Amino acid sequence: MQHRCILWHRSGNQRLCLPLTPSKSVNYKTILQKFGMTKFDKAPRELVSPAIQKDLLTLEEQEGAVNFKFGVLYCKESQSAETEMFSNESGSEHFRKFLDLLGDTVQLLDFDRFRGGLDVKTNTTGTESVYTVYKGHEIMFHVSTMLPYSPDNPQQVERKRHIGNDICVIVFCEGKYPSFRPSSIKSKFIRILSHCYLMILF
């Protein structure tokens, strides 16, 4: 877990994340020092009003997207059809290590951070996912092999419903000669022209 910090000033905005240490509190002076501010014309005041905090959160949201959700699709060697890729129940050891690079594997039940549309109450969208914070932005990855698999549904609609709504999809391709092509995805859930596909080859 991390503290998300934003510094608004005339020349622009700065963002940073500070590690959350339960045994150690973080005050505004510590935060400002992390931004490189050590001298002040006037002593800073800490605002604890819930109304002002709400207004600042609204201002942050108006500046643009704060949190993001990205899809991760696992493609085995020689797989080229979307039904094959979306039907993979698990990934390789290399894929697992790649997910570790993206973020932390978190339990979804009662998860209290950005959930990216995943169910954190009854586990209907899987029991775990991959989550991280980058420069103050929370990111939830919709990993195909972690989303519910239905053996009676070759289209894997539940998986496509989440990944299909992600503006960027990372495709992890096994094998020396990847067989994935954006044109392989023909589902109405995923619109090729509105998606960015990032291929990871291994």
C-alpha positions, 0 to 999 in steps of 0.5 A: 500500500502507498500514500498518493500525493499531489502538489499543485503549484503555478508551474504545474502538478507533481505526483509521487507515492510514499510507502505506507508504514503502519507503525510510522505516520506521515505528516505534511512536512515529510511529504513536502520535503519529498517534493524538494520543498524545505523553505516556506514564506509562510508556515503550511497549514494542514487541512483536515476538513472533510468538505475540503478533502472532497473538493480536492478529490473532485479537482484531481478527478477533473484533471483526468483519469486517476486510475486505470484498468488494463487487460492481460491475455495469455497466448500459448505457442501456436495459438491464433484463435481468440477462443483458444487464448481466452480458454487458457485456464492457467499460464506458464512459469514465465507468464507468472514471473511476468505478472510479478513484474506488473504488480502484486497479486491481491485477494479480491475479497474485501479489497479496499483499493481501486477494483477496476470493475471486479467483484470484491464482495462475492468473488464472482469475477475470480478470487485474485488479480494483479494490482499496482500503483504507478506515479500516484495512479492505481492500476488493476490488471484484468488477467485472462487466466485469473478471470472465471473460466466456464468449460461450457462456454467456449466464448468465455463471455465473462473474460471478454466482458472485462478485457473487452472494456480495457483500452489497452490489452497486453498479450503475452505470447509464448514461443519463438514465432508468435501467432497472435494478430489483432485480427485474430480477435473477432468478438463483438466485445472487443473493438480492435480500432479502439484498443492498443495491443502490446505484445510481450514475446517469450 
